[in-house]
C-alpha cells in the first residue's frame, strides 16, 4: 500500500472514488461540497488530498486544510473503500500529516459520531450543530 499526496494525474480516479464511497444520504455529509468534483480537483492541485492506493487503485482518500490561526489541521472529508474499513487505515493515513492536532466536524445528530468515539478521537467541544473531534498522534 502506498500513502501519499494525490497528484493531478489522479483527479478523475479520486473523484470516482468519492462518488462510489460517499453516500449523499449519509448523516455525516453535511455539505454538498463533499460531493462536488471541483472541490476535489482543487484540493488535489493545492496538495491538500492524501490518497492510499493498492496496486494503483485508490482505497482511501481525505481532504485536509492547515488552519494558520488555530495551530491545527482540519479534516474536511474522507472515505475508505468498504474492503479496508475497520482496519485503522484512516489513522495510518492521518499520521502522514499529523504534526498538529487534526480536527473534524460531525453534525451533532449524526450517528457517525460513534465512529469517532470508537476509533479513539477525543470530543473537544460541541454545539447545537456540530461535534468537534480531535485526533492527536500519541507519539
C-alpha positions, -999 to 999 in steps of 0.1 A, spaced: 0 0 0 12 35 -9 1 66 10 10 100 -5 -3 133 -16 -27 129 -46 -13 142 -78 -32 158 -107 -30 127 -128 -53 110 -102 -81 136 -103 -106 115 -122 -98 84 -102 -102 103 -68 -135 119 -80 -148 85 -90 -136 70 -56 -155 96 -36 -186 92 -58 -185 54 -51 -177 57 -13 -196 88 -1 -233 84 2 -253 116 -3 -278 105 24 -250 98 50 -258 119 81 -221 129 83 -222 145 48 -233 179 59 -223 199 28 -229 194 -9 -193 204 -14 -182 170 -2 -198 156 -34 -185 183 -58 -158 172 -82 -145 208 -85 -136 208 -48 -118 175 -50 -99 187 -81 -89 220 -63 -77 201 -32 -55 179 -53 -40 208 -72 -34 226 -38 -17 195 -24 -45 191 2 -55 155 -6 -39 123 7 -46 90 -10 -39 54 -2 -35 31 -32 -32 -6 -36 -18 -17 -70 -26 18 -83 -62 18 -72 -74 44 -46 -87 26 -15 -87 57 8 -86 94 5 -90 125 26 -90 163 21 -74 185 47 -65 221 54 -39 236 77 -55 263 99 -30 291 102 -47 309 131 -56 278 152 -24 257 150 -44 226 139 -53 207 108 -89 204 96 -100 171 82 -126 182 57 -137 149 40 -126 113 39 -137 80 26 -123 45 29 -131 17 5 -155 -8 21 -129 -36 19 -104 -16 40 -128 -2 66 -123 -12 103 -86 -17 98 -73 16 110 -64 29 75 -76 64 82 -54 67 113 -24 54 93 -31 80 66 -36 108 91 -2 100 107 14 112 74 4 148 82 -1 146 120 24 172 131 -5 192 146 -38 180 161 -64 172 135 -100 184 139 -131 170 123 -166 184 124 -195 160 126 -232 170 128 -243 167 164 -272 144 155 -252 122 131 -248 85 141 -213 88 126 -201 104 159 -200 68 171 -171 61 146 -150 90 160 -157 78 196 -149 41 188 -117 49 169 -101 70 196 -108 106 186 -114 130 216 -145 151 217 -132 187 221 -165 206 220 -200 206 207 -228 229 200 -263 225 186 -250 220 151 -216 201 153 -194 180 175 -157 188 171 -134 157 173 -96 159 177 -71 133 166 -36 136 181 -6 114 173 2 95 205 39 96 197 
